[in-house]
Amino acid sequence: MSKRLSSVAAILAVSALGLGFSVTASAQSEECSGKKAAISKHLKDPMTAAFDAVKVQNWQEVINQAKVAQADAKPKNVFDEYWVHKLLASGYYGLKQYNEAATELETITDSPCMSEADRTENLKLITQVYYQLDNYPKVIDFGNRALKAGASPELAVYVGQAHYLTNDFKSAKSVMEEVVSKLEAEGQTPGEQNLRIIHGACVQMQDLDCASKQAEKLVRHYPKVEYWKELINSLMTPNTTDNQMLNVMRLALHVDAMTHSDQFSEMATLAMNAGLPGEAEAALDKGLNKQMFKDARAAEARRRLEEAKASAATDKASLAKQEASAKANAQGNADVKLGAAYLSYGDAPKAIEAINRGIGKGGVRNADEAGILLGIAYLKSGNKEEAAKAFKTVNKDPTLARIAQLWLLNT
């Protein structure tokens, strides 16, 4: 969150210039409106001088003259007190003495010379200033008061962040979830910073399910690689099978979330073991192009790439024969495998045809993977609607179902 105070000082200066020594008719006390709303005669000279100094932004002179008025031993009315502190706040802001300015703002928070609208704005300013000053307990206090008084829900971000920075992650999550819910109910995007606070709170509380859901929201609305990497990493567990891991890496490769050379190497190995040399070639080629492999590992990756290319060439040459055999087979497994091969070589239309044929025959051993492959093929062909339909059929294997849900974010 940006920590800029100059705009706050400008607001105070403008409010002083715009109001002069008067207040709006909505003030709650007779002492602050009508005939009784006047600076005492014995304070007129220093207060006028302070007001004139505001006009030329001579902030030290504003403070000097306001203090002259403040030091006057004669009795002051409520209106006098209000404007002395308001002018001091403007002066301190102008000199970037923010702690002092905040103190002056606090002093007039409950002044009867302040309309309810101005009081809400004053509470908002205090909240923002204390946030800049890293005084988070004050942020929470005045932020909540401002929100209860009718401040924009956007101010809750300061409160949520303050809870987070004081390690009250449960409160941070609660405050920010309410902000996000309101934004979503209004048809607005939830805000990247808002989601990041919730996500961070979930991580700190070691609520992995919550963290994963928030990372998914971040990807949906702000599809940055860093968010995708977290989602991908959450799927790479010791219990993940080879088939599941290959599908995780297909997604990772698609969203450019591979973070280490070992991942490209592992995907190549898994693809070769699955009889998909074209997919192994694609993984190694991308890893080398991204310069993920260094020194001896690069030489090894290039050697493996050449082996994958040779195997892929042999495989491509036999595709027609594989297709004839798959079509003649009463079961759909061979068609799905053929479709995976076509997909690995970038032929999405043929992949779609083969996989659909296999699913239609029935008897496919891994129907969930078939659904994912079909979804990828449709996605590669530009048909997001059919891709979404295919991904939504994946519902038996929890890990593959989760992968399919993440693929849906691309449709």
Secondary structure, 3 states (H helix, E strand, C coil): CCCCCHHHHHHHHHHHHHHCCCCCCCCCCHHHCHHHCCCCHHHHHHHHHHHHHHHCCCHHHHHHHHHHHHHCCCCCCHHHHHHHHHHHHHHHHHCCCHHHHHHHHHHCCCCCCCCHHHHHHHHHHHHHHHHHCCCHHHHHHHHHHHHHCCCCHHHHHHHHHHHHHCCCHHHHHHHHHHHHHHHHHCCCCCCHHHHHHHHHHHHHCCCHHHHHHHHHHHHHHCCCHHHHHHHHHHHCCCCCCHHHHHHHHHHHHHCCCCCCHHHHHHHHHHHHHCCCHHHHHHHHHHHHHCCCCCCHHHHHHHHHHHHHHHHHHHHHHCHHHHHHHHHHCCCCHHHHHHHHHHHHCCCHHHHHHHHHHHHHHCCCCCHHHHHHHHHHHHHHCCCHHHHHHHHCCCCCCHHHHHHHHHHHCCC
